Amino acid sequence: MFTTRPARKSDAAEIALLVNIATHGGTNYGWTADARAGETYSPIEIGRLDMLKDEPFSWRNATIAETTDDEIVGMLLGYREPDGGFDLPADLEPFMVPILQLEAAAKGTWFISMLGVHLPWRSHGVGSLLLDLAEQRAGDTAARGLALIVEDVNERARALYQRRGFSVRTSRPMARYSSGTGAPGKDWLLMVKD
């Protein structure tokens, strides 16, 4: 019913939309701040431009799930974390600190940075298909398992991940955006499947 394919550069807008869906609008806050600074682009266009960058968090590490008639239904964005972890950038926005601290703690894993599915296609197996692909990628890269970060209040996603063998390894309190807004929960959870 669904197929997957490597993302193309031309998928950047769809990837940005699915990243925003995966974060329940969270990335839109950062993109909104960038849009206000430049006063030229909408937040989702800032996201599209971010997805065009030549870095791990971009179209280059995304996989698209689509129907047999080419309708995009979901997306997986992930990569192999270095075995030694990584240092946090000095100029990091405060709301990103706990997220990147958790990602750094996932050293040596294949890190599921984003998994997003369009609403009409949820509960149709798209998330499971993408998780299967992530497991394959973990094996292909000799990763020490899979890791992802989820909000403590995202019970539906947590239940899916737990059914798939993930468990909470550690957590960090959420930080708010400079506007005072942010994710609806209290903690970010690092879930790992060894």
N, C-alpha and C positions, 0 to 999 in steps of 0.2 A: 504493500500500500504506500509506503514511504521509501524514498531513497536518500542517500547522503552524497554530498560532493564537496570537494574543497571550495572554499569561498573564492570569489573573484574580486578584483578591485572594484568592479562595478556593483558589487553587493554592499559597499560601505554604508549606504543610507539604511538599508534593511538591517544590517548588523547593529548600527547605532540604535535603531528603533528597538531591536530585540535586547540589546544591552540595557536600555532604559526600562523595558518591561521586566527583565530579570532582576533589576534593582528596585522595582516598584516605584520608578520615577526618581530614584536617588541620584543617578548620574545627571539627571536634568538640572539639579541644583548647581552642580559644578559648571555645567555647560551654560546655564543661565548667567552665572557670574562672569564667565568668559565672554558671553554675548553682550552683556552690559558694558564691559570694558572696551570692546571694539565697536559697539553700537551699530554693527553692520549685519550680523547674521542671527538667525533664530537659534535657540539652544540645540535643536536637533541637527541643524547644519554644522554647528560646532562639533557635535558628536560625529557626524559623517566625516568631517575633516580629521578628527582624532583617529578614526578607524582607517584612514588612508596613510597614516604615519608608518614608517619603517621601524617598528618596535614590536616586542612580543604581544602587547595588548592592541591588536589591530587585525585587519582582514587576513593577514598572512597566516594567522594561527586559528582561523575560524573554519568551521564546517557547517554547511547549510543542509537542513533536512527539508525535503519538498515532496509534494505529491507527484504522481505520475504525469500530471499535466503541468508541471513546473511551478505550482504555487508554493511559495516559501512558507513553511509552517513552524520552523524552529531553527535554533543555532546553538552550536557548542563552540566556545572559545577557550582554548587551553594550551598548555605547554609543559615541558619537563622543567622542573625547578632544579637549579644547580645543587650538587651534593653538599656544598659548603654554605648554602644559603646566600644571602646578599645583604649589603648595607643599605639602610634607609637613606634616601636623599635628604640633604640638609634643609632644602626649601619646601618640604612636604607640607601640604595643607593639614591642619590639625585633625580634620575629620577622617583623613586617609591614614593617619598614624596607626590606629589599632588594626585596620584592615591589612596594611602592609606588614605589620608585626606578625600577624597570624600567617600571612603568606610566606614570610621568611622562615617561620617555624615548620613549614611544610617541605623543607629541603629534601631533595632526592625523590620527591613524588612527581607524578604527573598531575599538574594542578588544573582543576576545572575552574577557570576564572569566571566564566559566565555560561549559563545554560538557560536559554529563553525559549518559550513556546507561545505562539499566538493563542489567545483565549479560546477561539473556536476549536482548536486542535488539542487542548489539554484533555487528559484522560483517554487518549487514543493511542498511547504507546510511543509517542514522539520522544518524551523524556527518557524512557527506558532504552529506546534505540540509540540515543545520543550517549547515554551512560555506557552502553555496550561498546560503542566506538571508543569512548575514553579508556575503558579497560584494555581494549586492543592496543591503543596508543601507549598505555603504560607498559604493557608487555614488550612492544616494539622498541621502546627506549630504555629498557631495563630499569624502569623506575621502581622505587620501593613502595609502590601502591598508588592510590589515588587520594587527593585531598581537595576540599572545597570549603568555602566560607558561606555561612547562611545566618540570617537573622534569627534570634531566639523565638520570635513570634511567628515565624513562617512555618506553621505546623504541617501544612500540606507537603511542602518540599522536604522538611525534616523526616516526615513519615516515609516518603519515597526513598530517601537516602538510607534510612535505617533498614528498610526492607531489602535494600541492595547491599547491605553489609557495612555501611559507614557507621562510625560512632564518634561522639564528641571527644576530641583530644584535649582541647583547651579553649579558653574564651578571653575576650577583651571587652571592656565597657565601650559602648558606642560614644563617639564624640559628635557634637552637632556642627552643622555648617555655621559660617559666620553670621548668617541670617537668623540663627537660633533654631532652624528647622533641621530635620534629619530623618533617618529611618525610624519607624514606629516602635521598635523594640528597645531593650535595655542593653543586650550584649550581642556581639558577633561571636559565632561559634565556628571553630575549625573542626570539621568532620573529616575523618581519615578512614580509608579502607586499606588495610595492609595486604 
